[in-house]
Amino acid sequence: MAFAITQTCCADASCVSVCPVNCIHPTPDEPDFGTTDLLYIDPATCIDCGACADACPVDAIFPAGELTGPLRAYEQLNAEYYAGRNVLADVSAAPNFHRWAPPSFARVLPSDFAPLDVAVVGTGPAGMYAVEDLLLHTNARVTLVDRLPVAGGLIRYGVAPDHPSTKKIGETFARFHDHPRLRLRLGVAAGADLADRHDAVIYAVGATEARRLGVPGEDLPGSLPAAAVVGWYNGHPDVAPPDLSAERVVVVGMGNVALDIARILTADPESLAVAPLVRARLRSSKVREVVLLARRGPEAAAYTRPELLELAARGGLVVDAHAGVAEAIDGAAPGEKAAWLQGVPRERVDWSAPPPDGRRIVLRFHSAPLAFAGDTEVRAVVATGDVEIPAGRVVRAAGFRGAPLPGLPFDEQAGVIPNDAGRVEGRPGVYVAGWIKRGPSGGIGANKACARETVGSLLEDAVAGRLPMRRRAVGARLLGRA
């Protein structure tokens, strides 16, 4: 019985490295790695050893024949990935059907390589993959810094609370917190002298600011950035609870974050692993309908297939069948994004009527927001097609961007710190990893290759003598506080 990878896949390729027959693809050296929704197991090659399931940090891999409910679809999805692929091409006789890549030795460290003192700022996936690389593959001493009192970053404060398996990767990262060569400094801001006390500093601080929409009324009360809602239901200490007294909420955007928000706002509060205060507010919520607005059509929706499958399987999902949307869905070929919606109910929504009884989520395509209407607070969203959607609350989930860091260059247009393979321009010994390096693209696993590249640049610079000399002082402050 072959195994299959399911919805919670983090795509960090932990499974790829342990598979004895190379049947999990795409691998990190293949073109579509980092852009695919998840990794896939070839059922024709899998030998049912279970090594991948043991290595998976998020419990996403199961015997295909044992999948039940919504997960049943993933047996077919894994097989479909290999349909039409000639896995036997250019392969000599061997116990597996896939070619192995030639061995690669990207790093060469001298035998007398002295231990480095490296500071890593940020305890999310990018920071922790960098920490893992440094501790497991070098003799470096690491100081791990986070301004929040609890470690976790995006895993703790960004993953939806109804995805507990995805959050389990935090346990994998947490095992490094007690490593003998690591000092964990929580609840403190990285001081200006951090670089002076270490041979190198890696900033992995993510993308924390909402991307602006640039429409009138965007800053009216009742208009919230996605991070304000996501952070609230995940217990972020800096985020206040939102007002959920409106019957209809409009979410601008249709990526995975937008789907997460819609799902949580319409979920049974008792089914969620959230703090008691969050559950109490969800119980008292008046929200009955969440409308997701996409600028483009169903053929170009930003969500991934696993997220849509989960939402559709739960029920209460409707597509607003306006302006040729139904034709685009019905005319889509199998495998195309629009075809994913062929089993989802459709209706022509009357926006002049209040939301129906119960709770539901409406996907509305070809609906770019043109303005948020209201005097003292948001009361409606004016969108493409001369439609006005009454809504007491709007959540802006159209993307994130990085924020400037004191003393470092910043690209305002891209929302990242300018860098070359992680090296910060004009700042020897200073590096970046994760979304602050490459922009808000890719899931958890994409940060592994990103962090590895950054650590590789750091080590290359160290070997070549390009790291600046640091001032050393016994008892000197490591961080910008007493």
Residue pairs with C-beta under 8 A, 6 or more apart in sequence:
1 48
1 63
1 64
1 65
1 66
2 41
2 42
2 43
2 44
2 46
2 48
2 63
2 64
2 78
3 41
3 46
3 48
3 50
3 52
3 53
3 61
3 62
3 63
3 64
4 41
4 43
4 61
4 62
4 63
4 64
4 67
4 74
4 75
4 77
4 78
5 15
5 24
5 38
5 39
5 40
5 41
5 52
5 60
5 61
5 74
5 78
6 38
6 60
6 61
6 62
6 67
6 71
6 74
6 306
7 38
7 60
7 70
7 71
7 74
7 306
7 307
7 309
7 310
8 58
8 59
8 60
8 163
8 165
8 166
9 37
9 38
9 39
9 58
9 60
9 306
9 445
10 57
10 58
10 60
10 166
10 169
10 443
10 444
10 445
11 33
11 34
11 36
11 38
11 39
11 443
11 444
11 445
11 446
12 57
12 129
12 169
12 444
12 445
12 447
12 448
13 27
13 28
13 33
13 39
13 445
13 448
13 449
14 55
14 56
14 57
15 24
15 39
15 51
15 52
15 53
15 55
15 56
15 61
16 24
16 25
16 27
16 28
16 39
17 55
18 51
18 52
18 54
18 55
19 51
19 52
20 47
20 49
20 51
20 96
21 45
21 46
21 47
21 95
21 96
21 97
21 98
22 45
22 96
22 98
22 99
22 100
23 41
23 42
23 45
23 46
23 47
23 96
23 97
23 98
24 39
24 40
24 41
24 42
24 52
25 39
25 40
25 42
25 81
25 98
26 32
26 33
26 36
26 39
26 40
27 33
27 101
28 449
29 101
29 104
33 449
34 442
34 445
34 446
34 449
35 442
37 304
37 305
37 306
38 60
38 304
38 306
40 77
40 78
40 81
40 82
41 52
41 61
41 78
42 78
42 81
42 82
42 87
42 97
42 98
43 64
43 75
43 78
43 79
43 82
44 82
44 87
44 97
45 87
45 96
45 97
45 98
48 63
52 61
53 61
53 62
57 168
57 169
57 171
57 172
58 165
58 166
58 168
58 169
59 165
59 168
60 165
62 71
64 74
64 75
64 78
65 75
67 74
67 75
69 313
70 309
70 310
70 313
73 309
77 305
80 335
87 97
87 98
88 97
90 99
91 97
91 98
91 99
106 456
107 137
107 456
107 459
107 460
108 463
109 138
109 459
109 463
110 463
113 138
113 139
113 462
113 463
115 138
115 139
115 140
115 141
116 138
116 140
116 141
116 199
116 200
116 458
116 462
116 467
117 140
117 141
117 143
117 197
117 198
117 199
117 470
118 134
118 140
118 141
118 142
118 143
118 198
118 199
118 200
118 201
118 202
118 458
119 142
119 143
119 144
119 145
119 190
119 194
119 195
119 197
119 198
119 200
119 201
119 202
119 478
120 127
120 130
120 131
120 134
120 142
120 143
120 144
120 145
120 201
120 202
120 204
121 127
121 145
121 146
121 190
121 194
121 201
121 202
121 203
121 204
121 205
122 145
122 146
122 153
122 203
122 204
122 205
122 206
122 434
123 144
123 146
123 148
123 151
123 152
123 153
123 173
123 186
124 152
124 153
124 154
124 155
124 158
124 204
124 206
124 434
124 447
125 153
125 154
125 155
125 169
125 173
125 434
125 444
125 447
125 448
126 204
126 206
126 433
126 434
126 435
126 437
126 447
126 450
126 451
127 144
127 146
127 153
127 202
127 204
127 433
127 434
127 451
128 153
128 173
128 176
129 433
129 447
129 448
129 450
129 451
129 452
130 202
130 204
130 433
130 451
130 454
130 455
131 142
131 144
131 173
131 176
131 182
132 173
132 176
132 451
133 451
133 452
133 455
134 140
134 142
134 455
135 142
135 176
135 179
135 181
135 182
137 455
138 459
139 181
140 181
141 181
141 182
141 183
142 179
142 181
142 182
142 183
143 182
143 183
143 185
143 198
143 478
144 151
144 177
144 182
144 183
144 184
144 185
145 185
145 188
145 190
145 194
145 479
146 153
146 185
146 186
146 187
146 188
147 187
147 188
147 189
147 190
148 186
148 187
148 237
149 186
149 187
149 237
150 156
150 186
151 173
151 174
151 177
151 184
151 186
152 170
152 173
153 206
154 206
154 444
155 166
155 167
155 169
155 170
155 173
155 444
156 167
156 170
156 234
156 235
157 230
157 231
157 234
157 235
157 236
158 230
158 234
159 166
159 167
159 234
160 166
160 230
160 233
160 234
160 260
160 263
160 264
161 233
161 234
161 264
161 272
161 273
161 274
162 263
162 264
162 267
162 271
162 272
162 273
164 273
166 444
169 444
176 182
177 184
183 478
185 478
185 479
188 479
188 481
189 479
189 480
189 481
190 201
190 203
190 479
190 480
191 477
191 478
191 479
191 480
191 481
192 406
192 407
192 480
193 477
193 479
193 480
194 201
194 478
194 479
194 480
195 201
195 429
195 430
195 470
196 470
196 471
197 470
197 471
197 472
197 476
197 477
197 478
198 470
199 429
199 462
199 467
199 470
200 429
200 430
200 431
200 458
200 461
200 462
200 467
201 429
201 430
201 431
202 422
202 431
202 432
202 433
202 454
202 455
202 458
203 405
203 408
203 417
203 424
203 430
203 431
203 432
203 433
203 436
204 432
204 433
204 434
204 436
204 437
204 451
205 402
205 403
205 405
205 434
205 436
206 402
206 434
206 435
206 436
207 400
207 401
207 402
207 403
207 415
207 435
207 436
207 439
207 440
208 227
208 400
208 402
208 403
209 400
209 401
209 402
209 403
209 415
210 225
210 226
210 227
210 396
210 398
210 399
210 400
210 401
211 396
211 398
211 399
211 400
211 401
211 415
212 218
213 252
213 369
213 396
213 398
215 369
215 370
215 371
215 372
216 371
216 372
217 223
217 371
217 372
217 373
217 374
217 378
218 372
218 396
220 372
220 374
220 376
220 377
220 378
221 376
221 377
221 378
222 243
222 246
222 374
222 377
222 378
222 392
222 393
222 394
223 372
223 378
223 393
223 394
223 396
224 242
224 393
224 394
224 395
224 396
225 395
225 396
226 251
226 253
226 257
226 258
226 261
226 395
226 396
226 397
226 400
227 239
227 400
228 239
228 240
228 242
228 395
229 242
229 261
229 265
229 395
230 257
230 260
230 261
231 238
231 239
232 239
232 240
232 241
232 242
232 278
233 264
233 272
233 274
233 278
233 282
234 274
235 274
235 275
235 278
241 277
241 278
241 281
242 393
243 393
244 265
244 281
244 282
244 284
244 285
244 286
244 287
244 393
245 286
245 392
246 286
246 287
246 391
246 392
246 393
247 286
247 287
247 288
247 289
247 354
247 355
247 392
248 287
248 288
248 289
248 290
248 291
248 354
248 355
248 389
248 390
248 391
248 392
249 265
249 287
249 289
249 290
249 291
249 391
249 392
249 393
249 394
249 395
250 290
250 291
250 293
250 381
250 389
250 391
250 393
250 394
250 395
251 258
251 261
251 262
251 290
251 291
251 292
251 293
251 394
251 395
251 397
252 258
252 293
252 369
252 381
252 394
252 395
252 396
252 397
252 398
253 292
253 293
253 294
253 302
253 396
253 397
253 398
253 399
254 292
254 293
254 294
254 301
254 302
254 303
254 363
254 365
255 302
255 303
255 397
255 399
256 302
256 303
256 304
256 307
257 397
258 292
258 302
258 303
258 395
258 397
259 292
259 303
259 307
259 308
259 311
260 307
261 290
261 395
261 397
262 290
262 292
262 311
262 361
263 310
263 311
263 314
263 361
264 272
264 282
265 282
265 285
265 287
265 290
266 287
266 290
266 316
266 359
266 360
266 361
267 282
269 279
269 282
269 283
270 279
272 278
272 279
272 282
274 282
287 359
287 393
288 355
288 356
288 357
288 358
288 359
288 360
289 355
289 356
289 359
289 360
289 361
289 362
290 360
290 361
290 362
291 320
291 361
291 362
291 364
291 389
291 391
292 361
292 362
292 363
292 364
293 364
293 367
293 368
293 369
293 381
293 383
294 301
294 302
294 363
294 364
294 365
294 366
294 367
295 366
295 367
295 368
295 384
296 365
296 366
297 325
297 328
297 338
297 365
297 366
298 319
298 325
298 328
298 329
298 332
298 337
298 338
298 340
298 341
298 363
298 365
299 328
299 332
299 336
299 337
299 338
300 337
301 308
301 337
301 363
301 365
305 340
308 340
308 341
309 340
311 317
311 361
312 343
312 344
316 358
316 359
316 360
316 361
317 344
317 345
317 360
317 361
317 363
318 344
318 345
318 346
318 347
318 349
318 360
318 361
318 362
318 363
319 325
319 326
319 329
319 341
319 344
319 345
319 346
319 347
319 362
319 363
319 365
320 346
320 347
320 348
320 349
320 362
320 363
320 364
320 365
321 346
321 347
321 348
322 348
322 349
322 364
322 366
322 385
323 365
323 366
323 385
325 346
325 365
325 366
326 346
328 338
328 365
329 338
329 339
329 341
329 342
329 346
330 342
331 338
332 338
332 339
332 342
333 339
341 363
344 363
349 362
349 364
351 387
351 388
351 389
351 390
364 383
364 389
366 384
366 385
367 383
367 384
367 385
367 387
368 383
368 384
369 381
369 382
369 383
370 382
370 383
370 384
371 381
371 382
372 378
372 380
372 381
372 382
372 394
373 379
373 380
373 381
373 382
373 388
374 380
377 392
378 391
378 392
378 393
378 394
379 390
379 391
379 392
380 388
380 389
380 390
380 391
381 388
381 389
381 391
381 394
382 388
383 389
399 440
400 415
400 435
400 440
401 414
401 415
401 416
401 439
401 440
402 410
402 415
402 416
402 417
402 435
402 436
402 439
404 410
405 417
405 436
408 417
408 424
408 427
408 430
409 417
409 418
409 424
409 425
409 426
409 427
410 416
410 417
410 418
411 417
411 418
414 439
415 439
415 440
416 432
416 435
416 436
416 437
416 438
416 439
417 424
417 432
417 436
417 437
418 424
418 425
419 425
419 431
419 432
419 437
420 457
421 453
421 454
421 456
421 457
422 431
422 432
422 433
422 437
422 450
422 453
422 454
422 455
422 457
422 458
423 430
423 431
423 457
423 461
424 430
424 431
424 432
428 461
428 466
428 467
428 468
429 461
429 467
429 468
429 470
431 454
431 457
431 458
432 454
433 447
433 450
433 451
433 454
434 447
434 450
434 451
435 441
437 450
437 454
438 450
442 450
461 467
